[in-house]
Amino acid sequence: MSEKSLLTKKTVVLPLTLLCCLLWGSAFPCIKLGYGYSQISSADTYSQIFYAGLRFTLAGIFAVIIGSLVAGRPLLPKKTSLTKVFALSLFQTVLQYTFFYIGLARSTGMKSSVITASNVFLSIIVASLVFRTEKLTVRKIAGCIVGFSGVVLINLGGIGGGFRITGEGFVFLSALSYAFSAALTKRFSAKEDPVMLSGWQFIFGGVGMTAFGAALGGCMPVVNPSGVFMLIYLAIVSAAAFSIWSTLLKHNPVSTVSVFGFMNPVFGVILSFVLLSERSAAGPIKVTAALILVAAGIIIVNFPRKNRVF
């Protein structure tokens, strides 16, 4: 069985996407724990960018090394690939995670994980209307409306301090940046190794964010074993999840893969509750209702047509 046919099988795509979502879901509370271990305050924007830069530089190094070992050759970008790597780095790392790290520090892990679920619908809209690689159907539009209603619900009533542009707003902009990166990954990986693209865009983006943060006074105020362990774990999360996700995007439509991202908020909410005890951030009924709406929207988007298995 060829790699392409294997990576389009539902029995393969489903567990791999769930693994990615579990890893990404764990990032919500772990980033906050990492801030605590390193004593980075929610107002210290440049240290947050510096921290993110270190994480993604390490993630890129891990991805390139492991990918090279698996491929049996060094995964180095060709000169003609550099513009693709830089473009992907801008949206997938620099913009997405600059907005995400700053926004997450000013919001709760639960709210951020649900708002981030909007990247599923934004990915479909961007792929359909901007890149025109998929058709925007009535079914997909209906799914987007239902799913976004869950995102709106979690922000009603002043939960966790209400809505702030530099908090929840930045988390949403992070989701929008991801949508563009997903479409670019789909396009670029048609002729490029997706693990190479993922690894090197992390390295370029990570180094740039680290340098920018450091130049403006950002740092890790405290370096200890717990903080270092958390930084390495977050780097592994990015290296593994994005490499797998990018490979799946290469062989499947953007909507087919991205639609499983509804598990990000599920895992994010559960792990934020377990690791951060964010019990008072939002009532369980409202969080559950929001997640149900998000999941329902994605089911509508991906509802199989008659005589289609997947």
Order of alpha helices (4+ residues) and beta strands (2+ residues): alpha-alpha-alpha-alpha-alpha-alpha-alpha-alpha-alpha-alpha-alpha-alpha-alpha-alpha
